[in-house]
């Protein structure tokens, strides 16, 4: 069913109403927040194996099988609720930027490359599972401003997290980087105010303690490689965590002193 212009206008108003209610503290049921009673007929424009345009992008989207690449900005600012990417290997820059209604993303296990800001501003996404993908770099601002994002399952062979990659993900609760990570960029996790547990792998080569990677964030518990043990409070408070970070002896543990999570959170 193809929506009329009047139906599109009504849906846009509905989406704005949902945003307004959520911002004012209303608890919405999943069915109301993601209206599955509406069906849509997206029109894909594909050049070879590259998706270059999608008209009438509303609701639940399944990118056609055989599409290997999504061009820059294809779905930017559209009213999609979920997306499945069964054969996609490359996601372009800003491909899903500011899709404020997007809640669910199903990545292909073939995925290798994600462009800068691909999911920036997708404020309703609550889970990102990249664990079965071949992605080795999460680029700049890729999930910046995903305010409801709680958990991230990182790719198994992730090497690098770019600048501002998860900045302002206000609801992120836990961060456990895989041992393959070698670099965490500038302000990568800045303003993740609810981040409670952070584990940094022993073999990380570059954490950029001078880059405010966790700026404006005071985690309950940190587990860091021994080589990053600070000589005084300023080594940490003035760099990776910004100037708010204090009480190092109580919060940071180093490898060789494995944390007992239960005792920490039930104290």
CORRAZI-V408585 format. One record per pair of residues at least 12 apart in sequence whose ideal C-beta (glycine too) atoms are under 7 Angstrom apart, sorted by sequence separation. I is the first residue (numbers start at 1). J is the second residue. If there is no record, write none. Layout:
i: <I I>
j: <J J>
//
This chain:
i: <42 43 51 236 43 42 175 18 41 42 128 233 40 51 49 40 46 49 50 51 57 70 76 230 40 42 49 50 51 52 61 68 80 83 136 39 44 49 51 54 63 67 68 69 72 75 76 81 88 95 97 102 105 135 138 142 144 149 158 161 165 167 172 175 181 38 46 50 53 54 57 58 59 60 61 63 65 66 67 68 69 70 71 72 73 74 75 76 77 78 80 81 82 85 87 89 94 103 114 120 125 128 136 144 147 150 159 173 198 204 207 52 58 59 60 61 62 63 65 68 70 72 73 76 77 79 80 81 82 83 84 85 86 89 90 93 96 102 103 107 111 112 123 126 131 133 136 137 140 143 144 147 149 150 151 156 158 159 160 161 163 166 170 172 173 174 177 179 182 183 186 190 195 197 51 57 63 72 85 87 88 89 90 91 92 93 94 95 96 97 98 99 100 101 102 103 105 107 109 111 112 116 119 123 125 126 127 130 131 135 136 137 138 139 140 141 142 143 144 145 146 147 148 149 150 151 154 157 158 159 160 161 162 163 164 165 166 167 168 169 170 171 172 173 174 175 176 177 178 181 182 183 184 185 196 197 200 202 73 75 91 93 94 97 100 109 110 111 114 115 116 117 118 119 120 121 122 123 124 125 126 127 128 129 130 131 138 140 141 144 147 154 161 163 164 167 170 177 179 182 184 187 189 190 193 195 196 197 198 199 200 217 63 70 93 114 116 117 120 123 130 131 137 140 163 186 187 188 189 190 191 192 196 200 229 96 107 116 143 162 166 185 186 187 190 191 214 215 216 218 91 117 119 138 161 186 213 214 215 218 114 187 189 212 216 224 226 184 210 222 226 209 212 221 222 223 224 225 226 209 222 219 207 223 3 1 221 2 1 72 221 220 11 34 3 202 2 3 15 12 11 34 19 15>
j: <54 55 63 248 56 56 189 33 56 57 143 248 56 67 66 58 64 67 68 69 75 88 94 248 59 61 68 69 70 71 80 87 99 102 155 59 64 69 71 74 83 87 88 89 92 95 96 101 108 115 117 122 125 155 158 162 164 169 178 181 185 187 192 195 201 59 67 71 74 75 78 79 80 81 82 84 86 87 88 89 90 91 92 93 94 95 96 97 98 99 101 102 103 106 108 110 115 124 135 141 146 149 157 165 168 171 180 194 219 225 228 74 80 81 82 83 84 85 87 90 92 94 95 98 99 101 102 103 104 105 106 107 108 111 112 115 118 124 125 129 133 134 145 148 153 155 158 159 162 165 166 169 171 172 173 178 180 181 182 183 185 188 192 194 195 196 199 201 204 205 208 212 217 219 74 80 86 95 108 110 111 112 113 114 115 116 117 118 119 120 121 122 123 124 125 126 128 130 132 134 135 139 142 146 148 149 150 153 154 158 159 160 161 162 163 164 165 166 167 168 169 170 171 172 173 174 177 180 181 182 183 184 185 186 187 188 189 190 191 192 193 194 195 196 197 198 199 200 201 204 205 206 207 208 219 220 223 225 97 99 115 117 118 121 124 133 134 135 138 139 140 141 142 143 144 145 146 147 148 149 150 151 152 153 154 155 162 164 165 168 171 178 185 187 188 191 194 201 203 206 208 211 213 214 217 219 220 221 222 223 224 241 88 95 118 139 141 142 145 148 155 156 162 165 188 211 212 213 214 215 216 217 221 225 254 122 133 142 169 188 192 211 212 213 216 217 240 241 242 244 118 144 146 165 188 213 240 241 242 245 142 215 217 240 244 252 254 213 239 251 255 239 242 251 252 253 254 255 256 240 253 251 240 259 40 39 259 41 41 115 264 264 58 81 56 255 56 58 79 79 79 103 100 101>
//
